[in-house]
């Protein structure tokens, strides 16, 4: 009897320990392949020379944050770390620019490859006083796989014309189970052109511009708080665009939660399509 009881107990334990269902294989594979936030790759940077021949040693670092990368230049000014500011330009082997901007700010990760980074920077240290400017170029190789997009945004039509009213249809598609079904889609045109954005969708509103009790709103800006974005069920938002005599492009961005959303800096931002304006 004891062996039979042992076999039944073992079989029951195995059933309890083994899940009978799980996330789709594609989601498991995606999560396994996704690089971890906080990973960093650094190479030696250039040297900056200040007054009296004093110098500062720099490094070039790329830090991964989900689908974004941050380029920074940690700098050591002789006896202490320095405060650093400046800009960078990042190009691929063929000379194509893949990113540019201010040091220490996030940009979309271009994917694995070897890149040339040109830096223009300033380093300052209070004790002892040090202030130097300079520029240098270095090559950095990144091996992280490019994360698959959590969401994609499309729009039709892709062009508007002055003097007309056009209905745009934005489609937000969520591709996997990271994050949740909430997202905030924002659209903005060029202020002062007379462009007006509106939507009958109750998730969308033009933002207020002044303090209470003013109800004045920005007509060239539209915010849509989406609450039901699910994989397999794209969300569509119809937007009415009215243009006067002047042209205006419309850009779009969307913010969304990622895993560990209770942490302060785990949100994601996605750049959406640009609607161009063609003159008659």
RAWO-V21567 format. One record per residue. N is the residue number from 1. PHI is phi in whole degrees, 0 to 359 (NA if undefined). Layout:
# RAWO-V21567
n=N phi=PHI
n=N phi=PHI
This chain:
# RAWO-V21567
n=1 phi=NA
n=2 phi=299
n=3 phi=300
n=4 phi=295
n=5 phi=298
n=6 phi=296
n=7 phi=295
n=8 phi=296
n=9 phi=297
n=10 phi=296
n=11 phi=295
n=12 phi=296
n=13 phi=298
n=14 phi=295
n=15 phi=295
n=16 phi=294
n=17 phi=282
n=18 phi=258
n=19 phi=294
n=20 phi=270
n=21 phi=210
n=22 phi=188
n=23 phi=294
n=24 phi=305
n=25 phi=307
n=26 phi=297
n=27 phi=292
n=28 phi=299
n=29 phi=296
n=30 phi=296
n=31 phi=294
n=32 phi=291
n=33 phi=274
n=34 phi=294
n=35 phi=293
n=36 phi=270
n=37 phi=298
n=38 phi=99
n=39 phi=293
n=40 phi=219
n=41 phi=229
n=42 phi=231
n=43 phi=225
n=44 phi=295
n=45 phi=260
n=46 phi=267
n=47 phi=256
n=48 phi=249
n=49 phi=245
n=50 phi=253
n=51 phi=297
n=52 phi=71
n=53 phi=78
n=54 phi=289
n=55 phi=233
n=56 phi=231
n=57 phi=263
n=58 phi=238
n=59 phi=230
n=60 phi=247
n=61 phi=234
n=62 phi=245
n=63 phi=244
n=64 phi=272
n=65 phi=217
n=66 phi=58
n=67 phi=266
n=68 phi=238
n=69 phi=229
n=70 phi=241
n=71 phi=260
n=72 phi=222
n=73 phi=229
n=74 phi=306
n=75 phi=226
n=76 phi=243
n=77 phi=262
n=78 phi=58
n=79 phi=250
n=80 phi=202
n=81 phi=288
n=82 phi=249
n=83 phi=277
n=84 phi=235
n=85 phi=217
n=86 phi=153
n=87 phi=229
n=88 phi=217
n=89 phi=224
n=90 phi=244
n=91 phi=233
n=92 phi=277
n=93 phi=301
n=94 phi=276
n=95 phi=88
n=96 phi=287
n=97 phi=287
n=98 phi=249
n=99 phi=194
n=100 phi=198
n=101 phi=152
n=102 phi=275
n=103 phi=300
n=104 phi=86
n=105 phi=249
n=106 phi=283
n=107 phi=218
n=108 phi=296
n=109 phi=289
n=110 phi=281
n=111 phi=104
n=112 phi=296
n=113 phi=157
n=114 phi=255
n=115 phi=233
n=116 phi=259
n=117 phi=240
n=118 phi=254
n=119 phi=242
n=120 phi=239
n=121 phi=217
n=122 phi=228
n=123 phi=238
n=124 phi=226
n=125 phi=224
n=126 phi=282
n=127 phi=226
n=128 phi=285
n=129 phi=301
n=130 phi=210
n=131 phi=209
n=132 phi=216
n=133 phi=239
n=134 phi=183
n=135 phi=219
n=136 phi=199
n=137 phi=231
n=138 phi=223
n=139 phi=251
n=140 phi=227
n=141 phi=250
n=142 phi=248
n=143 phi=246
n=144 phi=297
n=145 phi=293
n=146 phi=282
n=147 phi=298
n=148 phi=293
n=149 phi=295
n=150 phi=286
n=151 phi=225
n=152 phi=228
n=153 phi=234
n=154 phi=233
n=155 phi=215
n=156 phi=222
n=157 phi=289
n=158 phi=261
n=159 phi=222
n=160 phi=239
n=161 phi=229
n=162 phi=296
n=163 phi=80
n=164 phi=228
n=165 phi=253
n=166 phi=229
n=167 phi=263
n=168 phi=262
n=169 phi=244
n=170 phi=267
n=171 phi=241
n=172 phi=254
n=173 phi=243
n=174 phi=261
n=175 phi=259
n=176 phi=208
n=177 phi=268
n=178 phi=293
n=179 phi=78
n=180 phi=219
n=181 phi=274
n=182 phi=267
n=183 phi=202
n=184 phi=238
n=185 phi=264
n=186 phi=239
n=187 phi=237
n=188 phi=212
n=189 phi=256
n=190 phi=275
n=191 phi=296
n=192 phi=88
n=193 phi=267
n=194 phi=88
n=195 phi=293
n=196 phi=231
n=197 phi=248
n=198 phi=208
n=199 phi=205
n=200 phi=277
n=201 phi=291
n=202 phi=291
n=203 phi=280
n=204 phi=248
n=205 phi=205
n=206 phi=276
n=207 phi=290
n=208 phi=290
n=209 phi=249
n=210 phi=232
n=211 phi=287
n=212 phi=302
n=213 phi=263
n=214 phi=299
n=215 phi=245
n=216 phi=292
n=217 phi=234
n=218 phi=275
n=219 phi=287
n=220 phi=267
n=221 phi=233
n=222 phi=223
n=223 phi=247
n=224 phi=235
n=225 phi=269
n=226 phi=277
n=227 phi=234
n=228 phi=228
n=229 phi=275
n=230 phi=235
n=231 phi=302
n=232 phi=86
n=233 phi=219
n=234 phi=301
n=235 phi=258
n=236 phi=249
n=237 phi=232
n=238 phi=264
n=239 phi=234
n=240 phi=267
n=241 phi=246
n=242 phi=241
n=243 phi=246
n=244 phi=273
n=245 phi=281
n=246 phi=257
n=247 phi=279
n=248 phi=204
n=249 phi=279
n=250 phi=231
n=251 phi=256
n=252 phi=221
n=253 phi=219
n=254 phi=217
n=255 phi=256
n=256 phi=205
n=257 phi=277
n=258 phi=237
n=259 phi=307
n=260 phi=61
n=261 phi=298
n=262 phi=286
n=263 phi=280
n=264 phi=295
n=265 phi=246
n=266 phi=250
n=267 phi=280
n=268 phi=241
n=269 phi=231
n=270 phi=243
n=271 phi=277
n=272 phi=265
n=273 phi=288
n=274 phi=258
n=275 phi=269
n=276 phi=274
n=277 phi=241
n=278 phi=247
n=279 phi=288
n=280 phi=295
